[in-house]
Amino acid sequence: MKKIYQVDNVPISGEEILVQESIFHNANGYIGVRNCLEEGVPEEVRSVRGSYINGFYDFSAMNQAEKLYGLVEEKQTILNVADTQTIRLYLDGEEFSVFEGTLEKNRRTLNMEEGWTERTVVWTSPKGKKLEICCRRMTSFVRLPLFLMRYCVKPLNFSGAVMLESLHSGDVENYYNPEDPRVAGERRNYLEPVYRFADAEMSLLETQTVKSGLRMCTAVHHRVSVPYKMQTEEKGHGVTRKISFDLQQGQEAVLYKYTVFTDSIRNGRCREEAVDCLRELTQLPVEMLYKEQKEYLDSYWEKALLEILGDDEQNRAVCYNMYELLQSVGKDEHCNIAAKGLSGEGYEGHYFWDTEMYIEPYFLLTDPDMAKSLISYRHSTLEQAKENAVLLGHKKGALYPWRTIMGRECSGYFPSGSAAYHINGDIAYSIIAYYLATKDLEFIREKGMEILVETARLWMDMGAWHEGSFRINEVTGPDEYTCMVNNNYYTNVLAKHHLYWTARFDEMLGGQDFAEREELKEFWEASRHMYLPYEEKLGINPQDDSFLEKKLWNLSETPKDKFPLLLHYHPLYLYRHQVCKQADVVMAHFILEDMQSLETIRKSFLYYEKITTHDSSLSTAVFSIMASRLGMEEKAYHYFGDSAKLDLFDTHHNTKDGIHTANMGGSYMAVVYGFGGVRIKEEGLFLAPSLPRAWEGYRFKICYEGRRILTEVSREGCRIMLEKGGPVKLHLYGKEYLLEGCLEQQ
Ligand code: BGC
């Protein structure tokens, strides 16, 4: 099946425009441009006209009502940096707008094989002039600074003058909404103009952030396929080109608009870089730029193959999710992957634990170098993590921020922010997972170990010995409807794993001076004696020490319009109930399944299922994986469906603020780790494929210890093929095999 997502008769009412802007945004990990209507929208229609650079931020004040010691007073925000997507069209004074005249065709296409989006419109003006407009957009994966637009106009029932007004504007601001805690609450001015220039060949704008002192540039060039006249207007921090030409009926004119983005984080001479880069790019044939993009994606899909057979909709949804992860993930050590990728301003462009627990597992199996680069970003912010630990009163170690861009904490509400110490364990977990899947001990020596030791020290500093076991108090686990608790099972089990592996790596690396001997002994001891809450009567792992003492929330009696609960109930009210925003213990059972018996895992799953709202998009995928693990096929399938289509069907009603990258990784995991039963442990690679009743089959490729392994599952059974690399041991349905060529199981 072609990797194409297409929508006809795209609605242009209500919030739909915002949703389409997110869904069809173009990004390449460095830049991201929302897919707004080129011509703009009338004032009463909402649109977030944003272009972003990954890792490019400014500081702004975080107003705390009460100035308690150590609370975050300044946060970082991703910035809307420039508008170069605006192209207005005029026909003899009549302005093109889909909100007037008649719209015959309104199609959006995302081509995930060739790496572009297209908007095709057939429109008749109020005075009866009919034309076709087709705008293709591409952010290049091969040349990261490039955003290329190809704007085609064709008169269908007239001949005459056409004028295109193309904007290059630095007079932009971030979106804000005081009503919604998930986006910025106030209007702020983050950018100051530094330099503006225009000649016949290019326009150039340089801008500086008000507080962080970062600079960025955009350089724009236009090329037109028919004879034209161009007028230039320079105003404020912007340049407008008015491009006029005459067309015959049926004749097509094409405007190529090149934008290059550069910034001072990556290159102090970003102005020169923008000029050079634009000159170089405009000398290349456009067809070559498109070809390179396709070749890049050919090799990406070759590595990241995942196909669901017998359900085109779900297949397309997972394919979309995987493509969006590639669009969102940072391609250098200056950045990471934001909760909303580069598709919008939700969560202000912050990076969370989403990276380590939902997105890295995807890259680890498809492109381990990407996982390595995400870990390297954490390594590059270790100093800030140490400062953060000091701020929170710790005598040693590092505490990573709950949400951040450049490494400093950005969470305003510490109970479900800074208190989520599990972020340290998550980062550690991802390093260990990277090692287990690649056996790249050199990277552990080079970067991993330093992070592991510093974050392990923090457990020792904040934990306490009590009645012979090691305990971790006053933290928040993944479930944000339960805050500030003692012995969150997820946190403790992760810390146990983290401390164990830190000491193990030290042994494997031959006792280099990563930590004192005495300290390593303490890591072993704390890991061995980590307290893991267990309740005998119910046979489950309580989420924390006091969780089971609270009132049970009855979800079936909660009115539908009260979800998500966080928008309708005071946090304290939620905290006093047994109600979960997302997978917590269930998540712990997924990532570290050998810490409990299958019976405990099953009982816990059934217990938490009744009280989990899935108000966070990070939840259903994990429930799907664990339902698969427990043989609950129908449930696994149902949860997977919810996860897969979350953005394409806007089921959480907030895709307008941006896509949900963690869930996108989750939906991949629900197939490969869930239905495919993939686990990578110290003992090796495990697979246990099952096939949902609704599917004919599925196939996926994974990377493991430098090999590439293809798994095909059908009604007849499963086939595992070694595509690249030497023989390797694996466990299929619990039995060990040596995979040399092809392994079949009926
Ligand atoms: C979830 C967090 C997540 C964040 C960003 C919140 O709603 O509860 O677990 O990290 O969104 O995706």
Boltz pocket constraint, residues with backbone or C-beta under 6 A from the ligand:
constraints:
  - pocket:
      binder: B
      contacts: [[A, 339], [A, 347], [A, 352], [A, 353], [A, 354], [A, 478], [A, 480], [A, 581], [A, 582], [A, 615], [A, 616], [A, 617], [A, 618], [A, 662]]
      max_distance: 6.0
